[in-house]
Amino acid sequence: MLILVWFVICIIFYFVQLLLGNSGHALEVFAVLSAISIFPISKIRYKIK
């Protein structure tokens, strides 16, 4: 499961850097998208158990 989270975070980081580059808001967008993507992954993880 940790590998899935790491893979999703890397993809999100790549797209944020591609779209926003060195913008001052790139880190905030990355944090929000990461939180939004990790939430469903955690729900799926606890549903399986």
Summary of the structure (lengths in Angstrom):
residues: 49
radius of gyration: 12.3
end to end distance: 12.3
largest distance: 40.7
contacts: 106
relative contact order: 0.16
helix: 86%
strand: 0%
